Amino acid sequence: MNHTFKSLALSVALLAAPVLAHAQAAINTNPADVQAGTYSVEPLHTRVLMANGHMGFTTWYSQFTNVSGTLTLNPKALSTSTLDITIPANTISTTNTRLDGELNSPEWFDTAKYPTITFKSTKIVRTGHDTARVTGDLTFHGVTLPETLNVTFNASGVNILTHQYTIGFNATGSLKRSDFGVKTYVPLIGDDVAITISAAFVK
């Protein structure tokens, strides 16, 4: 039985090797080679994460999903590019259903009244070979304020599973939730919120 299992595992590995090699070869990490054009968020592999302090004991994490939006990208003139993102506020998830319900309530995010979070870029500045600073208007909980994201390009290429030309980025930023009118339990529950985004876009 053990010999049969090892033989099967070896066969699977040999069959998978060319596919994996092709996938690796298709990935391009040079931002200069990215195709210009209009892209849409690929929601299945895009996540918006938040982290803030919980009573000083731990860091509390949550995420939003089902993100949508458009990126119009010109790698040769990055400042002319634009980004427009929409996040369904009620997709907030902490893996604790009771807490998720509280966050959706009027005491916190009031997602029935404010169903979406949006970010519309106003300025994009290249800061390095594969990095940029994206400034835009963030609308959350009925309040619109300027926010800045520090963005790093990951890779581009044709996804071998979907056959779609795909580009990926990571981004970080921060905000004070009280600036947006979400003041419940400040400062017991941290006011400073760290944002981490991993985003995929398809052409």
C-alpha positions as CSV (number, residue, x, y, z in Angstrom):
1,M,0.0,0.0,0.0
2,N,2.8,2.4,0.9
3,H,4.6,1.6,-2.4
4,T,1.4,2.3,-4.3
5,F,0.8,5.6,-2.6
6,K,4.4,6.7,-3.3
7,S,4.1,5.8,-6.9
8,L,0.8,7.7,-7.2
9,A,2.3,10.8,-5.5
10,L,5.3,10.7,-7.8
11,S,3.0,10.4,-10.9
12,V,1.0,13.4,-9.7
13,A,4.2,15.4,-9.1
14,L,5.5,14.6,-12.5
15,L,2.3,15.6,-14.2
16,A,2.0,18.8,-12.2
17,A,5.6,19.9,-12.8
18,P,5.2,21.2,-16.3
19,V,2.0,23.2,-15.3
20,L,3.8,24.8,-12.4
21,A,6.8,25.6,-14.4
22,H,4.6,27.2,-17.1
23,A,2.8,29.2,-14.4
24,Q,6.0,30.5,-12.9
25,A,7.3,31.4,-16.4
26,A,4.2,33.4,-17.1
27,I,4.7,35.6,-14.0
28,N,6.4,38.9,-14.8
29,T,7.6,41.1,-11.8
30,N,8.8,44.0,-14.0
31,P,6.3,46.9,-13.7
32,A,7.5,48.4,-17.0
33,D,6.1,45.4,-18.8
34,V,2.5,45.7,-17.5
35,Q,-0.1,46.2,-20.2
36,A,-1.8,49.6,-20.2
37,G,-5.6,49.6,-20.2
38,T,-8.7,49.3,-18.0
39,Y,-8.8,46.6,-15.4
40,S,-11.6,45.4,-13.1
41,V,-11.1,44.1,-9.5
42,E,-10.9,40.3,-9.4
43,P,-13.0,39.9,-6.1
44,L,-12.2,36.2,-5.3
45,H,-8.5,37.1,-4.7
46,T,-8.9,40.6,-3.3
47,R,-9.0,41.3,0.4
48,V,-9.2,44.4,2.5
49,L,-7.9,43.8,6.0
50,M,-8.1,46.0,9.1
51,A,-6.2,45.8,12.4
52,N,-6.6,47.8,15.6
53,G,-5.9,47.4,19.3
54,H,-8.3,45.6,21.6
55,M,-8.1,46.9,25.2
56,G,-4.3,46.9,24.9
57,F,-4.3,43.1,25.2
58,T,-4.4,42.0,21.5
59,T,-4.7,43.2,18.0
60,W,-8.1,42.7,16.5
61,Y,-8.4,41.8,12.8
62,S,-11.2,41.9,10.4
63,Q,-11.7,41.8,6.6
64,F,-14.0,43.0,3.8
65,T,-14.7,40.9,0.7
66,N,-16.7,41.2,-2.6
67,V,-14.7,44.3,-3.6
68,S,-15.4,45.8,-7.0
69,G,-13.9,48.6,-9.0
70,T,-11.9,49.8,-11.9
71,L,-8.2,50.6,-12.4
72,T,-7.3,52.6,-15.5
73,L,-3.5,52.1,-15.8
74,N,-0.8,53.8,-17.8
75,P,2.5,52.4,-16.6
76,K,4.5,54.9,-18.8
77,A,2.6,57.9,-17.3
78,L,1.5,56.6,-13.9
79,S,0.2,60.0,-12.8
80,T,-2.6,59.8,-15.4
81,S,-3.9,56.5,-14.0
82,T,-7.1,56.3,-11.9
83,L,-8.5,54.0,-9.3
84,D,-12.1,53.7,-8.2
85,I,-13.0,51.0,-5.6
86,T,-16.3,50.0,-3.9
87,I,-16.4,47.8,-0.8
88,P,-19.7,46.4,0.6
89,A,-19.6,47.4,4.2
90,N,-21.8,44.5,5.4
91,T,-19.1,42.0,4.3
92,I,-17.1,42.8,7.4
93,S,-15.9,39.6,8.9
94,T,-14.0,38.8,12.1
95,T,-14.8,35.0,12.1
96,N,-17.1,35.8,15.1
97,T,-20.7,36.1,13.9
98,R,-21.9,37.9,17.1
99,L,-19.2,40.5,16.7
100,D,-19.9,40.8,13.0
101,G,-23.5,41.6,13.9
102,E,-22.4,44.3,16.3
103,L,-20.2,45.9,13.7
104,N,-23.0,46.1,11.2
105,S,-25.2,47.8,13.8
106,P,-25.9,51.6,14.1
107,E,-23.5,51.6,17.1
108,W,-20.6,50.9,14.8
109,F,-20.6,50.9,11.0
110,D,-24.4,51.2,10.5
111,T,-24.2,49.3,7.2
112,A,-27.9,49.5,6.6
113,K,-27.6,53.3,6.4
114,Y,-24.1,53.4,4.9
115,P,-23.9,50.2,2.7
116,T,-20.7,51.0,0.8
117,I,-17.2,52.2,1.4
118,T,-15.6,53.9,-1.6
119,F,-12.1,55.1,-2.6
120,K,-11.6,57.3,-5.6
121,S,-8.0,58.3,-6.4
122,T,-7.1,61.9,-6.9
123,K,-3.3,61.6,-7.3
124,I,-0.9,58.8,-8.1
125,V,2.8,59.3,-7.7
126,R,5.6,56.8,-8.4
127,T,7.9,56.4,-5.4
128,G,10.2,53.7,-6.6
129,H,10.8,51.0,-9.2
130,D,7.7,49.0,-8.2
131,T,6.0,51.3,-5.7
132,A,3.6,54.3,-5.7
133,R,1.7,56.5,-3.4
134,V,-2.0,56.7,-4.2
135,T,-4.0,59.5,-2.6
136,G,-7.8,59.6,-2.9
137,D,-11.1,60.4,-1.3
138,L,-12.2,57.7,1.1
139,T,-16.0,57.7,2.0
140,F,-16.8,55.6,5.0
141,H,-19.8,55.9,7.4
142,G,-21.1,58.9,5.5
143,V,-17.9,60.9,5.9
144,T,-15.4,61.6,3.0
145,L,-11.8,62.4,3.8
146,P,-8.5,62.2,2.0
147,E,-6.4,59.1,2.6
148,T,-3.2,57.7,1.2
149,L,-2.2,54.2,0.3
150,N,1.4,53.0,-0.2
151,V,1.2,50.5,-3.0
152,T,3.7,47.8,-4.2
153,F,3.4,46.1,-7.5
154,N,3.6,42.3,-7.2
155,A,3.4,40.8,-10.7
156,S,1.5,40.6,-14.0
157,G,0.7,37.8,-16.4
158,V,-1.9,35.4,-17.7
159,N,-3.6,33.4,-15.0
160,I,-3.3,29.8,-16.2
161,L,-6.5,28.8,-14.5
162,T,-8.7,31.7,-15.7
163,H,-6.7,32.6,-18.8
164,Q,-7.2,36.3,-17.9
165,Y,-4.4,38.8,-18.0
166,T,-4.0,39.7,-14.3
167,I,-2.0,42.2,-12.3
168,G,-1.6,42.2,-8.5
169,F,-0.7,44.7,-5.8
170,N,-0.3,45.0,-2.1
171,A,-1.1,48.3,-0.3
172,T,-1.0,49.7,3.2
173,G,-2.5,52.7,4.9
174,S,-4.0,53.9,8.2
175,L,-6.8,56.0,9.5
176,K,-8.5,57.1,12.7
177,R,-12.0,55.7,12.8
178,S,-13.2,58.5,15.0
179,D,-12.5,60.9,12.1
180,F,-15.3,59.0,10.3
181,G,-17.7,59.2,13.2
182,V,-17.1,55.7,14.5
183,K,-16.2,56.5,18.1
184,T,-17.7,53.5,20.0
185,Y,-15.4,52.5,22.9
186,V,-12.5,54.8,21.9
187,P,-9.9,54.6,23.4
188,L,-10.6,51.2,25.0
189,I,-10.9,49.8,21.4
190,G,-8.2,51.4,19.3
191,D,-8.9,54.5,17.3
192,D,-5.9,53.9,15.0
193,V,-6.7,51.4,12.2
194,A,-4.1,49.8,10.0
195,I,-5.2,48.8,6.6
196,T,-3.7,46.1,4.5
197,I,-4.9,45.3,1.0
198,S,-4.0,42.5,-1.4
199,A,-5.7,43.2,-4.7
200,A,-5.9,41.4,-8.1
201,F,-7.2,43.1,-11.3
202,V,-8.1,41.5,-14.6
203,K,-8.0,43.2,-18.0
